[in-house]
């Protein structure tokens, strides 16, 4: 999937499969180890990833659902800044702290933060990131990305980010349909309910499996 539309100048999904630099970042950086510690598990596999360039219109309060073909309870969301951003309050994810525990939002993507028990989550993050900084969150955590005030990202000041979802140990292939199907990469042989494995979802921590390497 390539594109951008009005929301972003450019978006590419599953970039790790077509760009050796992004692949090597997932394979050789501490990302898998960090996520295994935060997820309290012994194994980490990529479910889906995304390169996002210049959020012109931003994304209002929402809960992630394009997490690849896995169960939500096995998903860990991550975001790595490739440029400095957030110093002026825009371009970086802003989270409602503790909102993963809300009782209001089920499968919805767009969220009304005045509904149900959501008004109790008043504390918000305020990140200013440098290239290489990592943010990790639960898929139920409600967040947004504030757009540039001009509605167009300034030339010469890119805001690029590599983001995605990793699967904790024990995840199964779970095709969910609807909007989440965008993040379900085709071409593998896994069937509904199979343990997540293979070259489309290779183990990156604690070690890689030779038979899961793409040719």
MDTraj code that builds the backbone (N, CA, C; nanometers):
import mdtraj as md
import numpy as np

residues = "UNK UNK UNK UNK UNK UNK UNK UNK UNK UNK UNK UNK UNK UNK UNK UNK UNK UNK UNK UNK UNK UNK UNK UNK UNK UNK UNK UNK UNK UNK UNK UNK UNK UNK UNK UNK UNK UNK UNK UNK UNK UNK UNK UNK UNK UNK UNK UNK UNK UNK UNK UNK UNK UNK UNK UNK UNK UNK UNK UNK UNK UNK UNK UNK UNK UNK UNK UNK UNK UNK UNK UNK UNK UNK UNK UNK UNK UNK UNK UNK UNK UNK UNK UNK UNK UNK UNK UNK UNK UNK UNK UNK UNK UNK UNK UNK UNK UNK UNK UNK UNK UNK UNK UNK UNK UNK UNK UNK UNK UNK UNK UNK UNK UNK UNK UNK UNK UNK UNK UNK UNK UNK UNK UNK UNK UNK UNK UNK UNK UNK UNK UNK UNK UNK UNK UNK UNK UNK UNK UNK UNK UNK UNK UNK UNK UNK UNK UNK UNK UNK UNK UNK UNK UNK UNK UNK UNK UNK UNK UNK UNK UNK UNK UNK UNK UNK UNK UNK UNK UNK UNK UNK UNK UNK UNK UNK UNK UNK UNK UNK UNK UNK UNK UNK UNK UNK UNK UNK UNK UNK UNK UNK UNK UNK UNK UNK UNK UNK UNK UNK UNK UNK UNK UNK UNK UNK UNK UNK UNK UNK UNK UNK UNK UNK UNK".split()
xyz = np.array([
    [0.0844, -0.1193, 0.0000],
    [0.0000, 0.0000, 0.0000],
    [0.0880, 0.1243, 0.0000],
    [0.0702, 0.2105, -0.0987],
    [0.1412, 0.3378, -0.1076],
    [0.0364, 0.4477, -0.1144],
    [0.0735, 0.5665, -0.0748],
    [-0.0206, 0.6759, -0.0896],
    [0.0064, 0.7872, 0.0070],
    [-0.0982, 0.8577, 0.0453],
    [-0.0851, 0.9688, 0.1362],
    [-0.2163, 1.0435, 0.1447],
    [-0.2652, 1.0896, 0.0294],
    [-0.3899, 1.1652, 0.0288],
    [-0.3704, 1.2987, 0.0960],
    [-0.4785, 1.3472, 0.1603],
    [-0.4709, 1.4760, 0.2263],
    [-0.4087, 1.4670, 0.3651],
    [-0.4218, 1.3522, 0.4300],
    [-0.3752, 1.3407, 0.5675],
    [-0.2228, 1.3405, 0.5781],
    [-0.1561, 1.2713, 0.4865],
    [-0.0104, 1.2611, 0.4862],
    [0.0425, 1.2886, 0.3454],
    [0.1669, 1.3356, 0.3381],
    [0.2301, 1.3491, 0.2072],
    [0.2596, 1.2125, 0.1467],
    [0.2925, 1.1149, 0.2341],
    [0.3283, 0.9820, 0.1840],
    [0.3091, 0.8803, 0.2946],
    [0.2556, 0.7640, 0.2590],
    [0.2401, 0.6511, 0.3502],
    [0.2776, 0.5240, 0.2750],
    [0.3530, 0.4381, 0.3403],
    [0.3793, 0.3055, 0.2843],
    [0.3683, 0.2023, 0.3944],
    [0.2860, 0.1005, 0.3719],
    [0.2691, -0.0063, 0.4690],
    [0.3619, -0.1226, 0.4369],
    [0.4012, -0.1959, 0.5426],
    [0.4917, -0.3098, 0.5305],
    [0.6199, -0.2706, 0.4575],
    [0.6724, -0.1551, 0.4944],
    [0.7932, -0.1033, 0.4301],
    [0.9140, -0.1912, 0.4598],
    [0.9108, -0.2649, 0.5704],
    [1.0249, -0.3496, 0.6054],
    [1.0482, -0.4595, 0.5020],
    [0.9440, -0.4955, 0.4252],
    [0.9577, -0.6032, 0.3284],
    [1.0158, -0.5564, 0.1954],
    [1.0223, -0.4256, 0.1736],
    [1.0724, -0.3744, 0.0456],
    [1.1926, -0.2823, 0.0607],
    [1.2319, -0.2510, 0.1838],
    [1.3429, -0.1598, 0.2078],
    [1.4368, -0.2227, 0.3105],
    [1.5603, -0.2508, 0.2690],
    [1.6539, -0.3198, 0.3574],
    [1.6880, -0.2387, 0.4816],
    [1.6845, -0.1059, 0.4709],
    [1.7152, -0.0229, 0.5866],
    [1.6141, -0.0411, 0.6982],
    [1.4848, -0.0406, 0.6637],
    [1.3806, -0.0614, 0.7643],
    [1.3801, -0.2054, 0.8142],
    [1.4081, -0.2992, 0.7240],
    [1.4188, -0.4390, 0.7662],
    [1.5307, -0.4560, 0.8678],
    [1.6483, -0.3983, 0.8379],
    [1.7622, -0.4132, 0.9278],
    [1.7381, -0.3447, 1.0614],
    [1.6622, -0.2356, 1.0599],
    [1.6276, -0.1706, 1.1866],
    [1.5493, -0.2668, 1.2752],
    [1.4515, -0.3348, 1.2176],
    [1.3728, -0.4282, 1.2983],
    [1.4560, -0.5500, 1.3392],
    [1.5431, -0.5958, 1.2500],
    [1.6226, -0.7148, 1.2795],
    [1.7332, -0.6890, 1.3816],
    [1.8034, -0.5762, 1.3698],
    [1.9292, -0.5580, 1.4418],
    [1.9265, -0.4507, 1.5508],
    [1.8223, -0.3692, 1.5565],
    [1.8152, -0.2661, 1.6608],
    [1.7630, -0.3288, 1.7907],
    [1.7657, -0.2548, 1.9001],
    [1.7101, -0.3058, 2.0272],
    [1.5572, -0.3115, 2.0296],
    [1.4891, -0.2769, 1.9200],
    [1.3442, -0.2667, 1.9208],
    [1.2773, -0.3931, 1.9740],
    [1.3138, -0.5100, 1.9211],
    [1.2508, -0.6340, 1.9643],
    [1.2727, -0.6619, 2.1113],
    [1.3946, -0.6353, 2.1598],
    [1.4259, -0.6600, 2.3008],
    [1.3446, -0.5671, 2.3908],
    [1.3364, -0.4393, 2.3535],
    [1.2603, -0.3426, 2.4331],
    [1.1133, -0.3837, 2.4397],
    [1.0555, -0.4217, 2.3259],
    [0.9149, -0.4595, 2.3226],
    [0.8893, -0.5886, 2.4002],
    [0.9843, -0.6807, 2.3976],
    [0.9689, -0.8036, 2.4758],
    [0.9649, -0.7719, 2.6251],
    [1.0476, -0.6767, 2.6677],
    [1.0455, -0.6377, 2.8087],
    [0.9138, -0.5707, 2.8455],
    [0.8685, -0.4770, 2.7615],
    [0.7435, -0.4068, 2.7914],
    [0.6234, -0.4998, 2.7815],
    [0.6282, -0.5949, 2.6881],
    [0.5190, -0.6902, 2.6717],
    [0.5289, -0.8102, 2.7628],
    [0.6391, -0.8163, 2.8402],
    [0.6602, -0.9259, 2.9352],
    [0.6444, -1.0611, 2.8673],
    [0.7195, -1.0776, 2.7576],
    [0.7123, -1.2013, 2.6820],
    [0.8514, -1.2397, 2.6347],
    [0.8637, -1.3604, 2.5820],
    [0.9931, -1.4145, 2.5401],
    [1.0138, -1.4097, 2.3902],
    [0.9137, -1.3648, 2.3152],
    [0.9245, -1.3671, 2.1695],
    [0.8472, -1.2497, 2.1097],
    [0.9065, -1.1898, 2.0048],
    [0.8439, -1.0773, 1.9350],
    [0.8500, -1.1015, 1.7842],
    [0.7367, -1.0726, 1.7159],
    [0.7291, -1.0836, 1.5702],
    [0.6581, -0.9599, 1.5137],
    [0.7000, -0.9125, 1.3957],
    [0.6262, -0.8016, 1.3343],
    [0.4915, -0.8482, 1.2813],
    [0.3884, -0.7671, 1.3049],
    [0.2567, -0.7924, 1.2483],
    [0.2321, -0.7023, 1.1276],
    [0.2662, -0.5744, 1.1423],
    [0.2565, -0.4791, 1.0321],
    [0.3394, -0.3567, 1.0680],
    [0.3826, -0.2820, 0.9676],
    [0.4533, -0.1569, 0.9945],
    [0.4133, -0.0531, 0.8906],
    [0.4563, 0.0707, 0.9134],
    [0.4080, 0.1822, 0.8340],
    [0.5105, 0.2953, 0.8360],
    [0.5423, 0.3472, 0.7190],
    [0.6223, 0.4696, 0.7066],
    [0.5258, 0.5846, 0.6812],
    [0.5312, 0.6878, 0.7651],
    [0.4383, 0.8006, 0.7550],
    [0.5171, 0.9306, 0.7441],
    [0.4865, 1.0095, 0.6418],
    [0.5602, 1.1325, 0.6149],
    [0.4652, 1.2522, 0.6187],
    [0.4910, 1.3459, 0.7078],
    [0.4244, 1.4765, 0.7140],
    [0.2720, 1.4673, 0.7319],
    [0.2256, 1.4617, 0.8566],
    [0.0806, 1.4588, 0.8829],
    [0.0192, 1.5972, 0.8660],
    [-0.0312, 1.6247, 0.7485],
    [-0.0813, 1.7594, 0.7184],
    [-0.2112, 1.7918, 0.7909],
    [-0.3041, 1.6966, 0.7924],
    [-0.4332, 1.7214, 0.8558],
    [-0.4422, 1.6632, 0.9964],
    [-0.3419, 1.5842, 1.0345],
    [-0.3482, 1.5204, 1.1650],
    [-0.4541, 1.4121, 1.1696],
    [-0.4633, 1.3469, 1.2841],
    [-0.5634, 1.2427, 1.3072],
    [-0.6224, 1.2682, 1.4444],
    [-0.7553, 1.2857, 1.4511],
    [-0.8189, 1.3186, 1.5777],
    [-0.8179, 1.1974, 1.6712],
    [-0.8753, 1.2130, 1.7886],
    [-0.8733, 1.1076, 1.8903],
    [-0.9249, 0.9768, 1.8325],
    [-0.8469, 0.8696, 1.8540],
    [-0.8831, 0.7407, 1.7972],
    [-0.8170, 0.6279, 1.8755],
    [-0.8618, 0.5091, 1.8453],
    [-0.8041, 0.3858, 1.8977],
    [-0.7595, 0.3032, 1.7778],
    [-0.6396, 0.2485, 1.7823],
    [-0.5843, 0.1782, 1.6665],
    [-0.6591, 0.0476, 1.6392],
    [-0.6851, 0.0211, 1.5099],
    [-0.7437, -0.1078, 1.4735],
    [-0.6740, -0.1717, 1.3537],
    [-0.5797, -0.1017, 1.2907],
    [-0.5060, -0.1592, 1.1781],
    [-0.3738, -0.2166, 1.2301],
    [-0.3876, -0.3226, 1.3085],
    [-0.2739, -0.3795, 1.3794],
    [-0.2249, -0.5104, 1.3196],
    [-0.2669, -0.5374, 1.1972],
    [-0.2297, -0.6638, 1.1370],
    [-0.3252, -0.7750, 1.1788],
    [-0.3030, -0.8954, 1.1297],
    [-0.3967, -1.0061, 1.1515],
    [-0.3696, -1.0824, 1.2813],
    [-0.3787, -1.0131, 1.3940],
    [-0.3558, -1.0772, 1.5238],
    [-0.4627, -1.0301, 1.6224],
    [-0.4755, -1.1037, 1.7336],
    [-0.5672, -1.0644, 1.8392],
    [-0.5139, -0.9399, 1.9093],
    [-0.6056, -0.8515, 1.9485],
    [-0.5659, -0.7244, 2.0090],
    [-0.4834, -0.7439, 2.1350],
    [-0.5137, -0.8471, 2.2124],
    [-0.4417, -0.8656, 2.3392],
    [-0.2965, -0.9072, 2.3197],
    [-0.2586, -0.9446, 2.1977],
    [-0.1197, -0.9820, 2.1700],
    [-0.0438, -0.8710, 2.0971],
    [-0.1093, -0.7570, 2.0762],
    [-0.0498, -0.6499, 1.9959],
    [0.0188, -0.5447, 2.0817],
    [0.1353, -0.5009, 2.0356],
    [0.2084, -0.3897, 2.0952],
    [0.2314, -0.2848, 1.9870],
    [0.1817, -0.1652, 2.0095],
    [0.2004, -0.0566, 1.9131],
    [0.3311, 0.0162, 1.9430],
    [0.4012, 0.0563, 1.8356],
    [0.5277, 0.1289, 1.8525],
    [0.5408, 0.2373, 1.7463],
    [0.6202, 0.3379, 1.7774],
    [0.6390, 0.4548, 1.6904],
    [0.7805, 0.5063, 1.7130],
    [0.8573, 0.5209, 1.6060],
    [0.9942, 0.5729, 1.6143],
    [1.0045, 0.6983, 1.5289],
    [1.0454, 0.8075, 1.5894],
    [1.0638, 0.9312, 1.5152],
    [1.1893, 0.9275, 1.4307],
    [1.1783, 0.9685, 1.3067],
    [1.2947, 0.9796, 1.2192],
    [1.3423, 1.1249, 1.2084],
    [1.2617, 1.2166, 1.2587],
    [1.2960, 1.3588, 1.2631],
    [1.2548, 1.4135, 1.3995],
    [1.3140, 1.5232, 1.4385],
    [1.2696, 1.5916, 1.5598],
    [1.1292, 1.6465, 1.5366],
    [1.0411, 1.6297, 1.6340],
    [0.9057, 1.6862, 1.6242],
    [0.8437, 1.6903, 1.7630],
    [0.7332, 1.7612, 1.7723],
    [0.6638, 1.7740, 1.8994],
    [0.7058, 1.8934, 1.9809],
    [0.8143, 1.9597, 1.9403],
    [0.8613, 2.0747, 2.0166],
    [0.7575, 2.1873, 2.0194],
    [0.6756, 2.1947, 1.9173],
    [0.5684, 2.2942, 1.9118],
    [0.4307, 2.2309, 1.9353],
    [0.4312, 2.1066, 1.9840],
    [0.3064, 2.0392, 2.0168],
    [0.2380, 1.9697, 1.9020],
    [0.2985, 1.9669, 1.7842],
    [0.2341, 1.9033, 1.6703],
    [0.3245, 1.7942, 1.6120],
    [0.2600, 1.6995, 1.5427],
    [0.3355, 1.5986, 1.4700],
    [0.3711, 1.4739, 1.5474],
    [0.3547, 1.4750, 1.6789],
    [0.3910, 1.3599, 1.7609],
    [0.2639, 1.3061, 1.8266],
    [0.2513, 1.1752, 1.8481],
    [0.1312, 1.1234, 1.9135],
    [0.1108, 1.1838, 2.0524],
    [-0.0147, 1.2152, 2.0823],
    [-0.0550, 1.2658, 2.2129],
    [-0.1556, 1.1671, 2.2706],
    [-0.1297, 1.1175, 2.3911],
    [-0.2090, 1.0090, 2.4494],
    [-0.2881, 1.0561, 2.5706],
    [-0.4069, 0.9965, 2.5874],
    [-0.4820, 1.0119, 2.7117],
    [-0.4297, 0.9061, 2.8085],
    [-0.3573, 0.9507, 2.9092],
    [-0.2911, 0.8582, 3.0004],
    [-0.3947, 0.7750, 3.0766],
    [-0.3753, 0.6435, 3.0740],
    [-0.4652, 0.5519, 3.1433],
    [-0.5875, 0.5118, 3.0653],
    [-0.6062, 0.5658, 2.9447],
    [-0.7304, 0.5413, 2.8705],
    [-0.7438, 0.3987, 2.8200],
    [-0.6402, 0.3194, 2.8253],
    [-0.6531, 0.1788, 2.7858],
    [-0.7480, 0.1042, 2.8802],
    [-0.7726, 0.1618, 2.9975],
    [-0.8615, 0.0981, 3.0945],
    [-1.0066, 0.1442, 3.0808],
    [-1.0373, 0.2217, 2.9777],
    [-1.1732, 0.2744, 2.9642],
    [-1.2734, 0.1617, 2.9387],
    [-1.3997, 0.1875, 2.9757],
    [-1.5070, 0.0900, 2.9589],
    [-1.6045, 0.1312, 2.8486],
    [-1.5721, 0.2366, 2.7750],
    [-1.6649, 0.2947, 2.6780],
    [-1.6396, 0.2472, 2.5364],
    [-1.5142, 0.2432, 2.4948],
    [-1.4793, 0.2150, 2.3554],
    [-1.4588, 0.0660, 2.3360],
    [-1.5247, 0.0099, 2.2348],
    [-1.5091, -0.1323, 2.2036],
    [-1.4247, -0.1465, 2.0777],
    [-1.4895, -0.1560, 1.9618],
    [-1.4181, -0.1732, 1.8356],
    [-1.4072, -0.0436, 1.7567],
    [-1.4630, 0.0659, 1.8098],
    [-1.4628, 0.1904, 1.7348],
    [-1.3203, 0.2388, 1.7080],
    [-1.3051, 0.3129, 1.5991],
    [-1.1771, 0.3753, 1.5681],
    [-1.1798, 0.5205, 1.6151],
    [-1.2661, 0.6016, 1.5565],
    [-1.2798, 0.7405, 1.5995],
    [-1.3507, 0.7447, 1.7347],
    [-1.3024, 0.8327, 1.8223],
    [-1.3487, 0.8327, 1.9606],
    [-1.3937, 0.9723, 2.0007],
    [-1.5081, 0.9799, 2.0678],
    [-1.5563, 1.1032, 2.1294],
    [-1.5083, 1.1033, 2.2744],
    [-1.4101, 1.1870, 2.3055],
    [-1.3488, 1.1836, 2.4381],
    [-1.4383, 1.2445, 2.5459],
    [-1.5583, 1.2924, 2.5082],
    [-1.6535, 1.3414, 2.6076],
    [-1.7564, 1.2346, 2.6446],
    [-1.7492, 1.1168, 2.5813],
    [-1.8497, 1.0121, 2.6014],
    [-1.8113, 0.9179, 2.7151],
    [-1.9148, 0.8605, 2.7785],
    [-1.8945, 0.7559, 2.8777],
    [-1.7989, 0.7949, 2.9882],
    [-1.7047, 0.7039, 3.0159],
    [-1.6092, 0.7299, 3.1242],
    [-1.4819, 0.7997, 3.0767],
    [-1.4777, 0.8401, 2.9487],
    [-1.3543, 0.8992, 2.8951],
    [-1.3169, 1.0338, 2.9571],
    [-1.4127, 1.1185, 3.0002],
    [-1.3713, 1.2457, 3.0604],
    [-1.2839, 1.2320, 3.1848],
    [-1.2830, 1.1156, 3.2481],
    [-1.1998, 1.0990, 3.3672],
    [-1.0510, 1.0917, 3.3337],
    [-1.0204, 1.0650, 3.2060],
    [-0.8794, 1.0552, 3.1663],
    [-0.8327, 1.1930, 3.1189],
    [-0.7989, 1.2756, 3.2132],
    [-0.7675, 1.4159, 3.1846],
    [-0.6199, 1.4407, 3.1571],
    [-0.5342, 1.3522, 3.2039],
    [-0.3905, 1.3720, 3.1854],
    [-0.3498, 1.3312, 3.0440],
    [-0.2651, 1.4121, 2.9826],
    [-0.2207, 1.3869, 2.8463],
    [-0.0688, 1.3925, 2.8396],
    [-0.0143, 1.3160, 2.7476],
    [0.1297, 1.3213, 2.7253],
    [0.1654, 1.4466, 2.6466],
    [0.2908, 1.4850, 2.6567],
    [0.3420, 1.5990, 2.5792],
    [0.4860, 1.5672, 2.5436],
    [0.5042, 1.4956, 2.4344],
    [0.6365, 1.4486, 2.3950],
    [0.7023, 1.5447, 2.2962],
    [0.8300, 1.5649, 2.3143],
    [0.9146, 1.6305, 2.2144],
    [1.0249, 1.5302, 2.1828],
    [1.0227, 1.4744, 2.0624],
    [1.1102, 1.3627, 2.0300],
    [1.2245, 1.4056, 1.9388],
    [1.3321, 1.3302, 1.9490],
    [1.4467, 1.3427, 1.8606],
    [1.4539, 1.2169, 1.7749],
    [1.5268, 1.2200, 1.6637],
    [1.5372, 1.1006, 1.5792],
    [1.5829, 0.9781, 1.6593],
    [1.5105, 0.8697, 1.6454],
    [1.5437, 0.7470, 1.7160],
    [1.4658, 0.7249, 1.8437],
    [1.3938, 0.8265, 1.8919],
    [1.3128, 0.8087, 2.0120],
    [1.1965, 0.7136, 1.9835],
    [1.1669, 0.6289, 2.0818],
    [1.0656, 0.5245, 2.0678],
    [0.9494, 0.5493, 2.1639],
    [0.8268, 0.5363, 2.1125],
    [0.7052, 0.5408, 2.1937],
    [0.6322, 0.4085, 2.1747],
    [0.5865, 0.3487, 2.2844],
    [0.5155, 0.2203, 2.2805],
    [0.3853, 0.2358, 2.3583],
    [0.2751, 0.1762, 2.3061],
    [0.1491, 0.1871, 2.3773],
    [0.0607, 0.0659, 2.3528],
    [-0.0380, 0.0515, 2.4393],
    [-0.1411, -0.0510, 2.4268],
    [-0.2375, -0.0103, 2.3151],
    [-0.2872, -0.1074, 2.2403],
    [-0.3748, -0.0745, 2.1268],
    [-0.5036, -0.0052, 2.1695],
    [-0.5438, -0.0190, 2.2947],
    [-0.6659, 0.0459, 2.3429],
    [-0.6410, 0.1882, 2.3910],
    [-0.5183, 0.2302, 2.3972],
    [-0.4891, 0.3657, 2.4428],
    [-0.5359, 0.4675, 2.3391],
    [-0.6152, 0.5634, 2.3829],
    [-0.6715, 0.6644, 2.2936],
    [-0.5700, 0.7760, 2.2728],
    [-0.5531, 0.8159, 2.1471],
    [-0.4499, 0.9150, 2.1156],
    [-0.4867, 0.9899, 1.9880],
    [-0.4080, 1.0907, 1.9579],
    [-0.4279, 1.1684, 1.8367],
    [-0.2935, 1.2227, 1.7908],
    [-0.2899, 1.2724, 1.6677],
    [-0.1744, 1.3462, 1.6163],
    [-0.2243, 1.4816, 1.5697],
    [-0.1768, 1.5856, 1.6342],
    [-0.2215, 1.7204, 1.5999],
    [-0.1526, 1.7662, 1.4719],
    [-0.2281, 1.8277, 1.3799],
    [-0.1707, 1.8683, 1.2511],
    [-0.0906, 1.9974, 1.2638],
    [-0.0163, 2.0260, 1.1605],
    [0.0502, 2.1557, 1.1555],
    [-0.0559, 2.2648, 1.1417],
    [-0.0428, 2.3766, 1.2136],
    [-0.1476, 2.4805, 1.2092],
    [-0.1790, 2.5308, 1.0690],
    [-0.0825, 2.5253, 0.9804],
    [-0.1043, 2.5761, 0.8449],
    [-0.1816, 2.4779, 0.7584],
    [-0.1961, 2.3530, 0.8057],
    [-0.2609, 2.2503, 0.7250],
    [-0.1699, 2.1861, 0.6229],
    [-0.0457, 2.2289, 0.6179],
    [0.0528, 2.1721, 0.5260],
    [0.1881, 2.1742, 0.5950],
    [0.2564, 2.0600, 0.5946],
    [0.3852, 2.0548, 0.6630],
    [0.4866, 2.1435, 0.5906],
    [0.5609, 2.2268, 0.6637],
    [0.6528, 2.3219, 0.5986],
    [0.7618, 2.2510, 0.5188],
    [0.7926, 2.3041, 0.4032],
    [0.9009, 2.2493, 0.3207],
    [1.0330, 2.2613, 0.3953],
    [1.1139, 2.1576, 0.3862],
    [1.2445, 2.1586, 0.4508],
    [1.2425, 2.1205, 0.5969],
    [1.1230, 2.0892, 0.6510],
    [1.1114, 2.0476, 0.7905],
    [1.0299, 1.9178, 0.7971],
    [1.0822, 1.8086, 0.7455],
    [1.0036, 1.6852, 0.7373],
    [0.9707, 1.6286, 0.8747],
    [0.8580, 1.5585, 0.8807],
    [0.8242, 1.4801, 0.9996],
    [0.7931, 1.3397, 0.9526],
    [0.8968, 1.2562, 0.9610],
    [0.8849, 1.1179, 0.9179],
    [0.8867, 1.0274, 1.0407],
    [0.8092, 0.9205, 1.0360],
    [0.8038, 0.8258, 1.1466],
    [0.7856, 0.6845, 1.0932],
    [0.8506, 0.5909, 1.1592],
    [0.8338, 0.4489, 1.1305],
    [0.7559, 0.3909, 1.2472],
    [0.6401, 0.3325, 1.2168],
    [0.5500, 0.2873, 1.3219],
    [0.4954, 0.1502, 1.2857],
    [0.4277, 0.0874, 1.3797],
    [0.3675, -0.0410, 1.3483],
    [0.3197, -0.1159, 1.4701],
    [0.2969, -0.2450, 1.4491],
    [0.2494, -0.3334, 1.5549],
    [0.3376, -0.4573, 1.5591],
    [0.3793, -0.4939, 1.6779],
    [0.4503, -0.6193, 1.6997],
    [0.3596, -0.7165, 1.7732],
    [0.3797, -0.8445, 1.7458],
    [0.3011, -0.9498, 1.8083],
    [0.3803, -1.0139, 1.9213],
    [0.3162, -1.0241, 2.0370],
    [0.3778, -1.0935, 2.1488],
    [0.3702, -1.2454, 2.1273],
    [0.4520, -1.3149, 2.2011],
    [0.4548, -1.4608, 2.1951],
    [0.3149, -1.5195, 2.2149],
    [0.2777, -1.6132, 2.1290],
    [0.1488, -1.6803, 2.1404],
    [0.0405, -1.6250, 2.0507],
    [0.0713, -1.5212, 1.9714],
    [-0.0297, -1.4630, 1.8827],
    [-0.0670, -1.5614, 1.7721],
    [-0.1935, -1.5568, 1.7315],
    [-0.2435, -1.6406, 1.6234],
    [-0.2858, -1.5544, 1.5054],
    [-0.2794, -1.6128, 1.3878],
    [-0.3258, -1.5427, 1.2689],
    [-0.4762, -1.5256, 1.2790],
    [-0.5204, -1.3994, 1.2801],
    [-0.6616, -1.3680, 1.3011],
    [-0.7035, -1.2607, 1.2021],
    [-0.7561, -1.3019, 1.0888],
    [-0.8040, -1.2065, 0.9891],
    [-0.9320, -1.1433, 1.0411],
    [-0.9316, -1.0106, 1.0554],
    [-1.0418, -0.9424, 1.1228],
    [-1.1371, -0.8721, 1.0259],
    [-1.0976, -0.8502, 0.9001],
    [-1.1849, -0.7843, 0.8045],
    [-1.2001, -0.6362, 0.8325],
    [-1.2940, -0.5729, 0.7637],
    [-1.3230, -0.4290, 0.7774],
    [-1.1955, -0.3482, 0.7594],
    [-1.1806, -0.2406, 0.8358],
    [-1.0659, -0.1510, 0.8189],
    [-0.9341, -0.2195, 0.8498],
    [-0.9358, -0.3174, 0.9403],
    [-0.8120, -0.3845, 0.9776],
    [-0.7542, -0.4680, 0.8638],
    [-0.8351, -0.4988, 0.7609],
    [-0.7854, -0.5795, 0.6492],
    [-0.6755, -0.5077, 0.5709],
    [-0.6707, -0.3745, 0.5811],
    [-0.5657, -0.2983, 0.5138],
    [-0.4277, -0.3408, 0.5628],
    [-0.4195, -0.3811, 0.6891],
    [-0.2904, -0.4178, 0.7471],
    [-0.2650, -0.5680, 0.7442],
    [-0.3475, -0.6431, 0.6740],
    [-0.3327, -0.7880, 0.6640],
    [-0.2627, -0.8210, 0.5331],
    [-0.1335, -0.8456, 0.5399],
    [-0.0533, -0.8697, 0.4212],
    [-0.0873, -1.0050, 0.3592],
    [-0.1132, -1.0065, 0.2295],
    [-0.1472, -1.1298, 0.1596],
    [-0.0209, -1.1974, 0.1062],
    [-0.0353, -1.3233, 0.0670],
    [0.0736, -1.3954, 0.0030],
    [0.1325, -1.5075, 0.0850],
    [0.0935, -1.5202, 0.2096],
    [0.1442, -1.6275, 0.2952],
    [0.0447, -1.7435, 0.2957],
    [0.0797, -1.8499, 0.3665],
    [-0.0056, -1.9694, 0.3679],
    [-0.0774, -1.9889, 0.5003],
    [-0.0683, -1.8933, 0.5914],
    [-0.1323, -1.9102, 0.7220],
    [-0.2842, -1.9109, 0.7082],
    [-0.3470, -1.9928, 0.7908],
    [-0.4926, -2.0013, 0.7963],
    [-0.5413, -1.9470, 0.9302],
    [-0.6689, -1.9103, 0.9339],
    [-0.7276, -1.8551, 1.0559],
    [-0.6996, -1.9472, 1.1751],
    [-0.6420, -1.8892, 1.2806],
    [-0.6148, -1.9651, 1.4021],
    [-0.4755, -2.0245, 1.4097],
    [-0.3991, -2.0214, 1.2990],
    [-0.2617, -2.0731, 1.3030],
    [-0.1748, -1.9858, 1.3927],
    [-0.0780, -2.0486, 1.4579],
    [0.0188, -1.9733, 1.5358],
    [0.0991, -1.8846, 1.4410],
    [0.1131, -1.7580, 1.4757],
    [0.1829, -1.6642, 1.3882],
    [0.3287, -1.7067, 1.3700],
    [0.3718, -1.7213, 1.2445],
    [0.5070, -1.7682, 1.2141],
    [0.5306, -1.7496, 1.0650],
    [0.6543, -1.7791, 1.0215],
    [0.6865, -1.7760, 0.8803],
    [0.7529, -1.6469, 0.8369],
    [0.7959, -1.6409, 0.7118],
    [0.8743, -1.5264, 0.6631],
    [0.7967, -1.3947, 0.6574],
    [0.6629, -1.3985, 0.6564],
    [0.5855, -1.2736, 0.6583],
    [0.5716, -1.2179, 0.7993],
    [0.5953, -1.3035, 0.8979],
    [0.5859, -1.2635, 1.0387],
    [0.7042, -1.3236, 1.1158],
    [0.8276, -1.2919, 1.0753],
    [0.9441, -1.3611, 1.1306],
    [0.9729, -1.3227, 1.2757],
    [1.0238, -1.4172, 1.3489],
    [1.0674, -1.3870, 1.4853],
    [1.1893, -1.2959, 1.4791],
    [1.1840, -1.1827, 1.5511],
    [1.2995, -1.0922, 1.5556],
    [1.3638, -1.0893, 1.6930],
    [1.2964, -1.1450, 1.7942],
    [1.3545, -1.1570, 1.9282],
    [1.2988, -1.2826, 1.9924],
    [1.3836, -1.3623, 2.0598],
    [1.5225, -1.3336, 2.0989],
    [1.6261, -1.3590, 1.9898],
    [1.5854, -1.4304, 1.8843],
    [1.6748, -1.4565, 1.7720],
    [1.5887, -1.4808, 1.6493],
    [1.6502, -1.4753, 1.5323],
    [1.5758, -1.5026, 1.4103],
    [1.5862, -1.6501, 1.3735],
    [1.4863, -1.6962, 1.2986],
    [1.4849, -1.8353, 1.2518],
    [1.5293, -1.8385, 1.1068],
    [1.6351, -1.9128, 1.0727],
    [1.6836, -1.9174, 0.9339],
    [1.5764, -1.9542, 0.8322],
    [1.4838, -2.0420, 0.8701],
    [1.3821, -2.0858, 0.7746],
    [1.2695, -1.9829, 0.7581],
    [1.2772, -1.8723, 0.8311],
    [1.1790, -1.7651, 0.8160],
    [1.2329, -1.6451, 0.7386],
    [1.3547, -1.6570, 0.6868],
    [1.4125, -1.5473, 0.6097],
    [1.3496, -1.5407, 0.4707],
    [1.3116, -1.4204, 0.4289],
    [1.2604, -1.4044, 0.2941],
    [1.3743, -1.4234, 0.1932],
    [1.3461, -1.4797, 0.0756],
    [1.4530, -1.4988, -0.0249],
    [1.5011, -1.3660, -0.0789],
])
top = md.Topology()
chain = top.add_chain()
for i, resn in enumerate(residues, 1):
    res = top.add_residue(resn, chain, resSeq=i)
    for name in ("N", "CA", "C"):
        top.add_atom(name, md.element.get_by_symbol(name[0]), res)
traj = md.Trajectory(xyz[None], top)
